[in-house]
Amino acid sequence: MKTMEKSPAFETLEQSLAERILVLDGAMGTTIREYGLDEGAARGERFAKNEKDLLNNGDILSLTQPGVIGDIHKRFLEAGADLIETNTFSGTTIAQSEFFVEDPRETGGRKDPEFFEKEVLENPQLQDLQRDINVESAKLCRKWADDIGSDTGRRRYVAGAIGPMTVSLSVSPDASDPGFRVVTFDQVKRSYREQAEALLEGGSDILMVETIFDALNAKAACVALREMFEEKGREWPIIISAAVGRGGETMISAQKVDALWNAFSHLQPLAIGLNCSLGPDLMKPHLETLAAEAGAAVSCYPNAGLPNPLAPTGFDLEPSHMKDYLGEFAREGLLNLAGGCCGNTPEHVAEIAKAVEHVAPRKFHR
């Protein structure tokens, strides 16, 4: 790997990670629910005539409800977040096709690589949509990160969120044809590359490949990032974060946590970690393994427990619970970045920030 110029955020991020535990934001989807948006609000004028429902397409809200998404970023920053993620978890053409392209399986056909090439990757509407979602989401984050950073005198960072997609390179969706895949590696790589380009165009400081449940999909994303860096002659910080099951494996590809580090260490990520999953208590033993192995910063942003429709936020754990868990992880020397995934509101993040504020960060050597 040849030496490349590093982006401006690299040096300050590395310095900050050596000095203190940085705080990540919380759950966009959970917090959106507080605003009571309906289908009409999600669609806005631009998507008023779309044939599929869009209310569950949270990424669209960066275009149709930027005031809501901006307010959520602002609240997480005011809660103490050092890094806020762009609202682009499903910001690839492939993921967005679920909401805009008719699935051939619904009409007796078969979704396959040829379908994705013609109907998704070469679809001008989806290409425009993908770029707009990622550029505008990053710009929105950039605005609030810079405004709050200026007001408080503490720099805040924009992490371009790159999610796992709804298709797998590791596992066939057809039990009668285990060799079948609906996409190819190159198609997934291309879709991620287009997303990453747009995230940087919008002003992202970091590229975060997150909620990995298929390690091969994540490999495609990381190959796309490295190829992009090589072409630009500059590299940006990468954070890699996996979702794990009870046994410490990524959900589909069954890759254990120590193997995760071995598979991605050559990228020299700014940080590697765990997020989402089954909650902080069940995540802890796997976090301990990763913290012992990784020659990079370690991040942790778990769900607020398991889904619970009777709980105020729809998840088991309240802000005080997350404070206790993440505070424990920090005091045991497991963390460099701490935050929350599903179920974590700005109130949760505020408590997490308090829990790690005066705790020394985990020591590591690249």
Long-range contacts (C-beta under 8 A, 24 or more apart in sequence): 1-226, 1-266, 1-268, 2-230, 4-229, 4-230, 4-233, 4-234, 4-235, 5-233, 5-234, 5-235, 6-234, 6-235, 7-205, 7-234, 7-235, 7-236, 7-237, 9-157, 9-205, 9-206, 9-236, 9-237, 10-235, 10-236, 10-237, 10-270, 12-155, 13-157, 13-205, 13-206, 13-237, 13-270, 14-270, 16-82, 16-155, 17-270, 17-271, 17-297, 17-336, 17-337, 17-361, 18-361, 19-361, 20-357, 20-360, 20-361, 21-330, 21-335, 21-336, 21-337, 21-338, 21-356, 21-359, 21-360, 21-361, 22-82, 22-83, 22-336, 22-337, 22-338, 23-80, 23-81, 23-82, 23-83, 23-337, 23-338, 23-339, 23-349, 23-352, 23-353, 23-356, 24-81, 24-82, 24-83, 24-85, 24-159, 24-299, 24-301, 24-337, 24-338, 24-339, 24-340, 24-349, 25-73, 25-76, 25-77, 25-79, 25-81, 25-83, 25-84, 25-85, 25-339, 25-340, 25-349, 26-76, 26-79, 26-81, 26-301, 26-339, 26-340, 26-341, 26-344, 26-345, 26-346, 26-348, 26-349, 27-304, 27-340, 27-341, 27-342, 27-343, 27-344, 27-345, 28-58, 28-69, 28-72, 28-85, 28-87, 28-89, 29-58, 29-342, 30-313, 30-314, 30-315, 30-342, 30-343, 30-344, 30-345, 31-72, 31-75, 31-345, 31-346, 32-58, 32-61, 32-68, 32-72, 33-314, 34-345, 35-65, 35-68, 37-61, 37-65, 37-68, 41-65, 50-99, 50-100, 51-102, 52-99, 52-100, 53-99, 54-99, 57-90, 57-96, 57-99, 58-87, 58-89, 58-90, 59-87, 59-88, 59-89, 59-90, 59-91, 59-96, 59-133, 59-137, 60-99, 60-133, 61-87, 62-86, 62-87, 62-88, 62-133, 62-136, 62-137, 62-140, 63-132, 63-133, 63-136, 66-136, 66-140, 69-137, 69-140, 70-140, 70-143, 70-144, 72-346, 73-140, 73-141, 73-144, 73-145, 74-144, 74-148, 75-346, 76-346, 76-349, 77-144, 77-145, 77-148, 77-156, 78-148, 78-346, 79-346, 79-347, 79-349, 79-350, 79-353, 80-349, 80-350, 80-352, 80-353, 80-354, 80-357, 81-156, 81-339, 81-349, 81-353, 82-154, 82-155, 82-156, 82-157, 83-156, 83-157, 83-158, 83-159, 83-206, 83-337, 83-339, 84-141, 84-144, 84-145, 84-156, 84-157, 84-158, 84-159, 85-141, 85-159, 85-160, 85-161, 85-208, 85-210, 86-134, 86-137, 86-138, 86-140, 86-141, 86-158, 86-159, 86-160, 86-161, 86-199, 86-202, 86-204, 87-137, 87-140, 87-141, 87-161, 88-133, 88-134, 88-137, 88-138, 88-160, 88-161, 88-162, 88-163, 88-195, 88-199, 89-161, 89-163, 89-210, 89-211, 90-163, 90-166, 91-130, 91-133, 91-134, 91-137, 91-161, 91-162, 91-163, 91-195, 91-198, 91-199, 92-130, 92-162, 92-163, 92-165, 92-191, 92-192, 92-194, 92-195, 93-120, 93-121, 93-123, 93-126, 93-127, 93-129, 93-130, 93-191, 93-194, 94-120, 94-121, 94-165, 94-166, 94-167, 94-183, 94-187, 94-188, 94-191, 95-163, 95-165, 95-166, 96-126, 96-129, 96-130, 96-133, 97-123, 97-126, 98-166, 100-125, 100-126, 100-129, 101-126, 111-182, 112-180, 112-182, 113-181, 113-182, 113-183, 113-184, 113-187, 115-182, 116-182, 116-183, 116-187, 117-187, 120-191, 121-187, 121-190, 121-191, 127-194, 130-191, 130-194, 130-195, 130-198, 131-194, 131-198, 133-198, 134-160, 134-195, 134-198, 134-199, 134-201, 134-202, 135-198, 135-199, 135-201, 135-202, 136-202, 137-199, 137-202, 138-198, 138-199, 138-200, 138-201, 138-202, 138-203, 138-204, 139-202, 139-203, 141-202, 141-203, 141-204, 142-202, 142-203, 142-204, 157-205, 157-206, 158-203, 158-204, 158-205, 158-206, 159-204, 159-205, 159-206, 159-207, 159-208, 159-239, 160-196, 160-199, 160-200, 160-202, 160-204, 160-206, 160-207, 160-208, 161-208, 161-210, 162-192, 162-195, 162-196, 162-199, 162-207, 162-208, 162-209, 162-210, 162-221, 163-210, 163-211, 164-210, 164-211, 164-212, 164-213, 164-214, 164-217, 164-218, 165-191, 165-214, 165-217, 167-217, 168-214, 168-216, 168-217, 168-252, 169-214, 169-216, 169-217, 169-220, 170-214, 170-215, 170-216, 170-217, 170-252, 170-253, 171-214, 171-252, 171-253, 185-216, 185-220, 188-217, 188-220, 188-221, 189-220, 189-221, 189-223, 189-224, 189-227, 190-224, 192-220, 192-221, 192-224, 192-225, 193-224, 193-225, 193-227, 193-228, 196-221, 196-224, 196-225, 196-228, 197-228, 200-236, 204-236, 205-236, 205-237, 206-236, 206-237, 206-238, 206-239, 206-270, 207-236, 207-237, 207-238, 207-239, 208-238, 208-239, 208-240, 208-241, 209-238, 209-239, 209-240, 209-241, 210-239, 210-240, 210-241, 210-275, 211-241, 211-242, 211-243, 211-275, 211-276, 211-341, 212-240, 212-241, 212-242, 212-243, 212-250, 212-260, 213-242, 213-243, 213-250, 213-251, 213-252, 213-253, 214-250, 214-251, 214-252, 214-253, 215-242, 215-250, 215-253, 215-255, 215-260, 215-263, 216-253, 218-242, 218-264, 219-263, 222-264, 222-267, 225-267, 226-267, 237-269, 237-270, 238-267, 238-269, 238-270, 239-269, 239-270, 239-271, 239-272, 239-273, 239-299, 239-337, 240-264, 240-267, 240-269, 240-271, 240-272, 240-273, 241-272, 241-273, 241-274, 241-275, 241-299, 241-301, 242-273, 242-274, 242-275, 243-274, 243-275, 243-276, 243-277, 244-274, 244-277, 244-283, 244-286, 245-277, 245-278, 246-278, 246-282, 248-285, 248-286, 248-289, 257-286, 257-289, 257-290, 257-293, 258-289, 258-290, 258-293, 260-290, 261-290, 261-293, 261-294, 265-294, 265-295, 265-296, 268-296, 268-366, 269-296, 270-296, 270-297, 271-296, 271-297, 271-298, 271-299, 271-336, 271-337, 272-296, 272-297, 272-298, 272-299, 273-298, 273-299, 273-300, 273-301, 273-337, 274-299, 274-300, 274-302, 275-299, 275-300, 275-301, 275-302, 275-341, 276-301, 276-302, 276-303, 276-341, 276-342, 277-302, 277-303, 277-341, 278-303, 278-306, 279-303, 279-304, 279-305, 279-306, 279-316, 279-317, 280-305, 280-317, 280-322, 280-325, 280-326, 280-329, 281-325, 284-325, 284-329, 287-329, 287-334, 288-332, 288-334, 291-333, 291-334, 291-335, 291-362, 294-364, 295-364, 295-365, 295-366, 296-364, 296-366, 297-336, 297-337, 297-361, 297-362, 297-364, 298-334, 298-335, 298-336, 298-337, 298-362, 298-364, 299-335, 299-336, 299-337, 299-338, 299-339, 300-326, 300-329, 300-334, 300-335, 300-337, 300-338, 300-339, 301-337, 301-338, 301-339, 301-340, 301-341, 301-344, 302-340, 302-341, 303-340, 303-341, 303-342, 303-343, 303-344, 304-340, 304-341, 304-342, 304-343, 304-344, 304-348, 305-343, 307-342, 307-343, 313-343, 313-345, 313-348, 314-343, 315-342, 315-343, 316-343, 317-343, 317-348, 318-348, 319-345, 319-347, 319-348, 319-350, 319-351, 320-351, 322-348, 322-351, 322-352, 322-355, 323-351, 323-352, 323-354, 323-355, 324-355, 326-352, 326-355, 326-356, 327-355, 327-356, 327-359, 330-355, 330-356, 330-359, 331-359, 333-360, 333-362, 333-363, 334-362, 335-361, 335-362, 336-361, 336-362, 336-364
